[in-house]
Amino acid sequence: MKRFKGPLNNGPFWLLLFIFCGLLPVIYCPWSVVYAAVDDIIEHIQKEYSVVKDIKGRFSQRSFLKDLERTEDYSGRFFIKKPSYIRWEYSRPRDEEVIINGDRLWIYRKAEGQVLRSVFEEGSYSQLPIALLNGLGDLRKDFYVKTTGDTTLELTPRHKMGIIKKIELVTDTNGFPVKGFTIFDLYDNSVTITIDDVVLNTGLDDSLFSFQIPAGVEVFDLNQ
């Protein structure tokens, strides 16, 4: 099996994917009350988190790459099932799928005819920090949390989480409780996500998170 030596070109994706699983508890929160303090918000998030089993929806992504001074726009759909199943599908022109099933990871690049395969473990967190929040139950454990506006929470990691610097989460008190979020990294890159058409607890089947390597593609093992 080949070892992948080229750049992943997915830096913004890892940051993006990171927050979606962390948002499971947040997205479900019905934000129908005005909280007087951050502690009140967190308490409600933790309470609602326990009833979330799975989530699906659509996303729009805007990535700012500092070194290139370039902005890239993507969109697609996502599926998440607790505790450790994720499927992330980009629409064309990116045309890419990312699947995590327990401790296994696949990145299928259709246009390039490539599959990147990896064992997912704690050492992968610098590239796949999403796993840190897949099954999140305690915001205070991993983040310093503060408000930066009437509808914005700022989450700063208490300990190293790859290259994550901070996360800004924008809430909505008039409709769906989360408008979107922005992830900032240590190199001044940022990813802004807008989520839409979110549906909870539909009973997503485990088969959705299975991946069969297509015939004729190159397979690269990232752990070798």
N, C-alpha and C positions, 0 to 999 in steps of 0.2 A: 504494500500500500504506500502511496506517495506521501511525503511530508510537505505540507504547505509552507512555502518560504516567502511568499509575496505578502504585501500589505493587505490587511483585512478590509480597509476602506469602510469600516462600519463603526468608527468611533462614536458618531452621534447616535447610531442605532442602539449601542449598548446602554447609553445613558437613557435613551428613550424607553427601551424595554424595561429597564430598571424600575422606573416609576410606575408603570402600569400595574404591576402586581402589587406594589405598595398602595396603589389607589383603590384596591378592592374595598378596604374598609371605608375609605373616604367617599367614593362614588355612591355607595349605598345610603349614606347619611342623608336624611330628608330635610335638613337645614331649614326648618320652618320656624325656628325661634332665633332670636338675636342673642348671641352669647356675650356675656359681660367680660369674660376672660378666656385666655387660651386654654386654661385647665378645663373649663366647661366644654369647649369644643372637643378637646382630646377625649374627655370622658364619654361623650356621646359617640365619637368615632369608634372607640374600643367596644362599646356596647353593641353597636350595629354590626360591627365586623363579624361577630360570631354567627350571624345568620346567612352570610354570603357564602355560597357554594361555587358558583361559576358566573362568568360575565362574558358578554360578547358585544361588539359594536364596531363603529368605524372611526378612523382617525385621520387628521391632517397634520402633517409635520413640516415645520420650517427649521432648517439647520443652518446655523451661521458658523463657517469655518474661518477662524481668525487668520491662520497662516496664509490662506489663499484669498482672504477678503472676499469670500463668496457665500452667497445664500442659495440653498437648495430646497426645493419644495417636493414633498411626497405625500401620498395618501394610501389608504388601504383599509384592511379590517383586521380585527384581533379576536382571539378566543383565549380565555383563561379559566382554568379549573383548579381549585385548591386540592391538595397542597402544592403540587409541583408540575402542573401541565400548562404549557403555553404554546400557542400557535399565532404567529405574526406574519401577515401576508401583505406585501407591498404590491400596489397596482403598477401597471406599465407607466413609464418606461423602465422602472427599476426591476420589476418582475422577479421578485425574490421572496423566498419563504424561510422562516426561522422557526424551528420546533424544539422545545425542551420537554423531555419526557423523563421525569425522575432525575437520574444522574447522566442522561444522555442528551447530547446536543447535535442538531443538524442544521446547516445553512445551505439551502439549495439555490444556486444561482443558475437560473434557467438559461439565460442568454449566453452565459459562458460555458454551459454544459459541465458545471462543477458542483460537487457536494463537499463541504467542509464538515468534518466529523470530529467530535471531541467528547471526552469524558467530563461531565460536569461535576466539579468538586470545589471545595472552599478556595483552592488556589486559583480558580477561574474568576473569582469575584472582581478582579481588576478589569476584566473584559466583559463580564456578565453580572454586574452588580444587582440586576433585577432579583436574583435569587435571595439576596439579603432581605427583601421585602415580600417575598412570596409566602404569605401566611403571617404577615405582620400583625402583631397583637398589642404592641406597646410602643407608641411613637416616642415617648420620653426615653425609652431604653436606648434608642439609636440616634436620636436627634435632639438638638436644642431647638425649641420651637418658640416663635414669636410672631406677632402680627405686624405687618408693615403697611396696613391700610384697612379700611372697613371690610374688604372682602378678600384679603390676601394673607396667607400664612407663609412664613419663611422657615424652611427646615435646613439646619446645618448639622452635618454628621458629627456625632460625638467621637467617633473613631474613624480610621481610614476606610473609605469605601471606594476603592479604585481611584479614579481621578475626579470624583464628584466633589464640587466645592459647596454648592447649596442648591436647594430646590424652592421655587416660588410656586405656590398653589393658589389659584384664583377660584374663589367660590362664588355662588350665585344664590341670593336669597329670594329671588322672584320666580325661579323655575328649577331646572335641573341643578343640583347642588354644586357641580364642578363645571366651570367654563373651560378650564385648561390649566396648563402648568408649563413652567420653563425650568430646564435643568442647565446649570452653569458648571463648567469644569475648570480645572486648575490652569488650563491653557487659554482661557478666555473664549472657548467655543461655547455655543449655547444651542439648545434644542427646545423649541416651543411646540407643544402638542395641543390640538383642539380635538375633543372627543364628541361624538354624536351617535345617535341611534343606539344608545346603550340599553341592553336588556339583561336582567339578572335572573339567575336560578332557573334556567330552562332545561336543566338536566343534560348538559353536554356529554356526549358519549366519549369514552376513553379512546375509541378508534380514531377520533378526530386528531389525536395527538400522536398517532403512530406514523412512522415514515418508512417507506420502502424505497430503496435507492433505485432510481430509474436505470434501465439498461443503456449502456453506451456513454455514461457520464464519467468524468474523472473524479476520483475520490481522494481527498487529502485528509490525513490524520493530523490534527493540531497538537496532540499530546506527545507525539514521538519526537 
